[in-house]
Amino acid sequence: MLEELTSAARTVADTAGASVVRLGRGRASACAVVVSDRHLVANAHSVHHETMLVRTSDGRQTEASVVGVDHDGDLAVLEAENLGPSVAFSDTEVVLGTPVFAIAVAGTGPRLTMGLVSSLGAGFRGPRGRRIKGTIEHTAPLAPGSSGSALLDVEGRLLGINTSQLGRGFYIALPADEAFRELLRRLAVGERVERPRLGIAIAPPWVSHRMRAAVGLPQRDGLLIREVEADSPAAEAGLAVGDLLVAVDDRALADPDDLADVIDAGPERLEVTLLRGETEMTLPVQLRAG
């Protein structure tokens, strides 16, 4: 078994080691993965400028231009020349216990670790607060600054893009499935990825409870609006800061994910029930992508 493990690790390192690069400078730097002769993919939360410094595993440096970003999906595609070899995508079926390798690039070059798939379907919040579901949770250790690194199968093919740590010893990766590949194709040609949105920011539940108690209002489960974007569907419908959203299309709202699930289902129009002080009202909202 030890010989097989050693052989697999060498295969992964030889196959994919040069396909993972360092992105950015200093403490804000992260990783990215070369997916074609001139494109690389990274996490959107790691892309802070229109051009980013790229350092390959053999120490070469170049500049990459951002060509497409999906903030809600936490993915970005950048373009550059002389990136080195690209990684192949895996068709391996990912199940609990699937052995995986992770490759990140640190100051001393590629770092290779191994683990197992520990869970499927876990979610996390993207840069704009939208919950991203359907991820791969695994146990291949990753150091800080490894966002955007590669999660690989035993043949060195791409299973996913490592995104965040979930508790001690568990890590989250975006699966490099067909939907992921289609999104990369769209981003690589500069296509704008838009999803239906309401245009509000929600306060934590404890803020809602404290504010209603402070003014003598009865407690009620719901989502307290703390900000409404100008010219957004919410603003056009008349939603206001301080409104407590209690239901959407007759679905009770107890958590921001309840609202996100309804919006992600793709309706063009919502019936939003809210409390404004002690007055309950229902307002129609016409959604649009943005």
DAJO-V110035 format. One record per residue. RES is the residue in one small letter. PHI is phi in radians with two decimals (999 if undefined). PSI is psi as a letter, one per 30 degrees, with the letter a starting at -180 (NA if undefined). Layout:
res: (RES	RES)
phi: (PHI	PHI)
psi: (PSI	PSI)
This chain:
res: (m	l	e	e	l	t	s	a	a	r	t	v	a	d	t	a	g	a	s	v	v	r	l	g	r	g	r	a	s	a	c	a	v	v	v	s	d	r	h	l	v	a	n	a	h	s	v	h	h	e	t	m	l	v	r	t	s	d	g	r	q	t	e	a	s	v	v	g	v	d	h	d	g	d	l	a	v	l	e	a	e	n	l	g	p	s	v	a	f	s	d	t	e	v	v	l	g	t	p	v	f	a	i	a	v	a	g	t	g	p	r	l	t	m	g	l	v	s	s	l	g	a	g	f	r	g	p	r	g	r	r	i	k	g	t	i	e	h	t	a	p	l	a	p	g	s	s	g	s	a	l	l	d	v	e	g	r	l	l	g	i	n	t	s	q	l	g	r	g	f	y	i	a	l	p	a	d	e	a	f	r	e	l	l	r	r	l	a	v	g	e	r	v	e	r	p	r	l	g	i	a	i	a	p	p	w	v	s	h	r	m	r	a	a	v	g	l	p	q	r	d	g	l	l	i	r	e	v	e	a	d	s	p	a	a	e	a	g	l	a	v	g	d	l	l	v	a	v	d	d	r	a	l	a	d	p	d	d	l	a	d	v	i	d	a	g	p	e	r	l	e	v	t	l	l	r	g	e	t	e	m	t	l	p	v	q	l	r	a	g)
phi: (999	-1.12	-1.13	-1.13	-1.13	-1.10	-1.12	-1.12	-1.10	-1.16	-1.08	-1.10	-1.09	-1.19	-1.38	-2.09	-0.99	-1.42	-1.61	-1.89	-2.21	-1.64	-2.15	1.59	-2.18	1.09	-1.21	-1.52	-1.32	-2.54	-2.11	-2.61	-2.16	-1.34	-2.01	-2.74	-1.16	-2.49	-2.18	-2.35	-2.04	-2.47	-1.35	-1.05	-1.24	-1.72	-1.77	-1.95	-2.45	-1.23	-2.19	-2.30	-1.26	-2.08	-2.09	-1.35	-1.13	-1.66	1.65	-1.26	-2.18	-2.67	-1.83	-2.05	-1.74	-1.31	-1.92	-2.86	-2.36	-2.06	-1.14	-1.21	-1.67	1.01	-2.29	-2.46	-2.03	-2.11	-2.21	-2.81	-1.74	0.98	-1.40	1.71	-1.17	-1.66	-1.46	-1.58	-1.48	-1.57	-1.89	-1.13	-1.29	-1.58	-2.33	-1.00	1.59	-1.06	-1.23	-2.38	-2.09	-2.15	-2.16	-2.16	-2.03	-1.90	-1.11	-1.71	2.01	-1.10	-2.13	-1.92	-2.35	-2.29	-2.84	-2.23	-1.22	-1.78	-2.89	-2.22	1.63	-1.09	-2.13	-2.65	-1.65	-1.31	-1.02	-1.84	1.63	-1.27	-1.37	-1.79	-1.93	1.29	-1.53	-1.83	-1.71	-2.54	-2.07	-1.25	-1.07	-2.33	-1.44	-0.95	1.53	-1.70	-0.97	1.56	-1.35	-1.71	-1.79	-2.25	-1.47	-1.25	-1.83	1.40	-1.75	-1.31	-1.74	-3.09	-1.96	-1.14	-2.18	-2.77	-1.65	-2.08	1.28	-1.44	1.58	-2.19	-2.35	-1.95	-2.25	-1.35	-1.20	-1.52	-1.52	-1.14	-1.09	-1.07	-1.17	-1.14	-1.10	-1.08	-1.08	-1.19	-1.16	-1.15	-1.75	1.40	-1.24	-1.44	-1.68	-2.16	-2.21	-1.01	-2.56	-1.64	1.60	-2.30	-2.01	-1.88	-1.43	-1.03	-0.97	-1.12	-1.15	-1.05	-1.10	-1.18	-1.16	-1.18	-1.16	-1.12	-1.84	1.36	-1.55	-1.15	-1.24	-2.70	-1.15	2.87	-2.01	-1.51	-1.37	-1.86	-2.76	-2.17	-1.22	-1.09	1.09	-1.53	-0.96	-1.13	-1.13	-1.15	-1.44	1.70	-1.19	-2.40	-1.02	1.73	-1.15	-1.88	-1.35	-1.95	-2.81	-2.30	0.87	1.21	-1.69	-1.12	-1.96	-2.06	-2.59	-0.96	-1.17	-1.06	-1.18	-1.08	-1.09	-1.17	-1.16	-1.17	-1.21	1.60	-1.25	-1.51	-2.45	-2.17	-1.88	-1.79	-1.72	-2.46	-1.90	-2.03	1.26	-1.84	-1.62	-1.67	-2.56	-2.14	-2.12	-1.38	-2.20	-1.64	-1.35	-2.64	-1.34	-3.13)
psi: (e	e	e	e	e	e	e	e	e	e	e	e	e	e	e	f	e	f	f	k	l	k	k	a	k	b	f	g	l	a	l	l	k	k	f	a	f	g	k	l	k	l	k	e	f	f	j	f	l	f	k	k	k	k	j	l	f	g	f	l	k	l	k	k	k	k	f	k	k	j	e	f	f	h	k	k	k	l	k	l	l	h	f	a	k	l	k	k	k	k	g	k	k	k	l	k	f	k	k	l	l	k	k	l	j	a	f	g	a	k	k	k	l	l	a	l	k	f	l	k	f	l	l	l	k	a	f	g	f	k	k	k	l	g	l	k	k	l	g	j	k	k	l	k	g	g	k	f	l	k	k	l	a	f	g	g	l	k	f	l	j	k	e	l	k	j	a	j	g	k	l	k	k	k	k	h	a	e	e	e	e	e	e	e	e	e	e	f	g	g	k	k	j	k	l	k	l	e	h	l	k	k	l	l	e	f	e	e	e	e	e	e	e	e	g	g	k	k	k	k	k	a	j	k	k	f	k	k	k	k	g	l	e	e	e	f	f	g	k	l	k	f	k	j	k	f	l	k	h	g	k	k	j	f	k	f	f	e	e	e	e	e	e	f	f	g	l	f	k	l	j	k	k	l	k	j	c	g	k	k	l	k	k	k	k	j	l	l	l	NA)
